[in-house]
């Protein structure tokens, strides 16, 4: 009968040669991976993002003053002058109601004109301006509910809208 190796107490030899070669290959593989990672991480960001256009700076000297062939200097250039727009004289009444001028409440048979919050009879009535009261015209005209409306400011600072039928051009106070 044949004896089994385990019964004899003999064991199979440990394959040290194969274990050693596997260990060496594993270490070499880890080193290779580390080198590749290091090389990849060391790349500058410009190479990974693509090429950047080059910036070229050209330095030049300021132009030197020139003279004509006869040797005389060029005539100086004239400096433009500011021509103010004449301010209209508010002391003279314009021919019609105009923005920036005064107007007087008129044609109300002594009742005055209703100053409203907007250019319409449906807007809130703010107050009644007495006949003859001077108002500053701020804006307009705007059409609304069959009337032409002007934005006005009363002497006390109240702003609103009044129908053009009840305003006449007036000189500044």
Beta strands, then each sheet from edge to edge (+ up, - down):
strand 1: 102-105
strand 2: 113-116
strand 3: 125-129
strand 4: 134-144
strand 5: 147-153
strand 6: 159-163
strand 7: 167-170
sheet 1: 6+ 5- 4+ 1- 7+
sheet 2: 2+ 3-
end
